[in-house]
């Protein structure tokens, strides 16, 4: 009897939770995965900030804003998102041009607009607006896209990409490019085009290389393999690899990472936070974190595949895949597999607007999933 | 909104998307596996390598200098120790305004205006978080002045360190030596690792010879540092381990010196250019080692100014010069007992047969007169009175029969012409001439020939022969013990400062001279006893409750031409003869053998012998005359050397 009681209590709680999430249009497993990553991030932030509760508080505030935005966007009707898309894209593009112009006039790197109460990065907006615009363009065209459509998409993707790279913000630019490209790939871009794209990139790189001066080539090589420059750009990456490697299987213990705590590791709260995970929590901690990311990404891709509407699933699939690209580029960079580009570790790196953008994207994804039966 | 007649096929598009989504999932999983692989490579395969690198990053090793061994005399009197010294130190990054701070320090007199540039240079050469000494050896007055305005000087503080200190100043400085700043040439020969954290090194004397023993072994402290190299106690959950690997303090040295005797001896020749060595003939222990003038070793320990060094170095009395070990003087008549023993050993002199001394000696077929010190001669002289009266012609005559070869070899057996091997460095060999030596010493063919006349004056310790005071003390010790021969030594034992375990160093016996029968030795000693009883040094033995065997000597600085007389008054003080005296006592069971030289002291009996007597009284009777209480007696700075 008692046992049945307990079981029924558990069951009831579960049912209620499911009902609540359903009424809030949230996907339970995806939310759980995101929450786990975000909490992991706050846990590590306490360590990387040197036990500074204030930093944790600021991080949590930003997390809360993102979560709120996610919740709000999850309630929005897909039709609204679709109608919003062109305006969002055009606004983003204009803002990007304004930021570049200010940067050009001011002769300095410029990435944000100071709106007084908040510093806003239009390029961050474009991370969402570009895949939205691609999905929007493809939503009523027969797939796979024909060459004319591809040409249009190329313009829609490459213009904001270029505008971001010249800011200069290579990392965000590449992420914008990736987000758009993934939409096209998910839309069924034929294998021959994919091959052509690959061959074309290689050829372009080779031609570009031949036009470079020696010192420019040297810079490119150093960029690709920073460890050849141990006192310059290589310093960060060498310290980062030492941090991860010295963590071993079980790590040096929470708050015990000498590389991070003694500041040998640069940018340890932001771009290089993954090295702190590897150092203090070891291989096990790093695997848990990457496992959570993989779970979130696969769950999001699964949700996208359940959607009936082209706009919805292309956008959702792109958001999911882009999320993983963030993870891979960041972890690959920190562990010395990839060159150093300024890409944060999603939901874990401190600061920037990326946490808000990412959670907003997942909010849209949840809305699109909640309304998957509707033709958007 | 169809294009070119194609219309959307929802089912086909659904299928395409599902395929692409599957492909994406596979790619995501594959890339995740690549990341896992990378992590496994770094964290398992290369774990040890990166752990070492991380450890190397965080740990800095700071040397902890070991305290230097303390030096004691044979009765436990401290001769060299370590004392806390106070110095002003500054941490550049904690000083808000460096220039203003330095100006203020000059204003309150803690830094000299002249030193300001040096101080700035030193500060610049260090890391901003290192504490830089900017003024050494603060006295109480300096400390008080700083204390009242300490709050005006953030980043500046007084620190303590151990510095070498010689409580008795000049006394025994030429035996002890001193420590001084490590020089560029020192750096070339030392193991820098061992001197990390210390700035001084033993320069001469015992301090240099026993440097390795005194220094000990540096300890190390591991401290945690951050990326900027600064030491941190705590970072996140990391606590500095502060692992201290203790070093070994240097061994204490127990010397053979008898400080009370040393002090008496120094005092007796305080204002002279002189050297004294007193040995225990039974084991070679150096009881006193004096070279005057001396200097205060504390000056070197705390760092000498250029002017101070120039004053010492350019002083014509050469206070830095160790006369006892490095001063080479003609031994004069002090070697006569050994020459007499040679004659007895080779059977070329009949001890009781009188030689008639007329005041001069000429080689057969030569008119050149080798003069006796007594122009009228000593009349009939046997071996005993030849030693007692220091009759020169007796030995001139004997030398012709002995020959230079046997004379040289015999004297060599008493350690002459070779360093004695005392356990501190820098000793000179002196010259024990021979025809071979002459061939090497002179370039011109005609100068290389050994003349018979040179053998004649060799027999009374004149001519080419030179010896150091330690050599003559050693020679006297061998005579005292009738052939027992020990290498002179200043250090008799080491003591571990922690366990107080004493490691005795055994006296080092040297080969006995291959010389005559015991009765021959006794005859010579008898002659030396006669020196003190009716002989040349009689007045110095008056009232002595023990028997003294001695020998006076004078070393010519100035050669008197033929047919001229040595006119003391006419010769400038610097050209007067050096006064020698060697002796041992008690004669029947010797406990002390001594050699005294007073430069330009004129007469061995008048100047040197009374000094030796007082030292023997001090050692044998523990009779210490009141010590002159002018500790700061420094070598006369001017060119005025009159002794009267």
Interface residues (C-beta under 8 A of the other chain):
Chain A: X47 X50 X51 X140 X141 X142 X143 X144 X146 X148 X149 X182 X185 X186 X187 X188 X239 X241 X242 X243 X244 X245 X246 X247 X248 X249 X253 X254 X255 X256 X257 X258 X259 X260 X261 X262 X263 X264 X278 X279 X282 X283 X286 X287 X290 X293 X294 X297 X298 X301 X302 X304 X305 X308 X310 X313 X314 X317 X320 X321 X324 X328 X331 X332 X335 X336 X337
Chain B: X1 X2 X3 X4 X6 X7 X8 X9 X10 X12 X13 X14 X16 X17 X18 X20 X21 X24 X25 X28 X29 X31 X32 X34 X35 X36 X38 X39 X40 X42 X43 X44 X46 X47 X49 X50 X51 X53 X54 X55 X57 X58 X224 X225 X226 X227 X228 X232 X235 X236 X237 X238
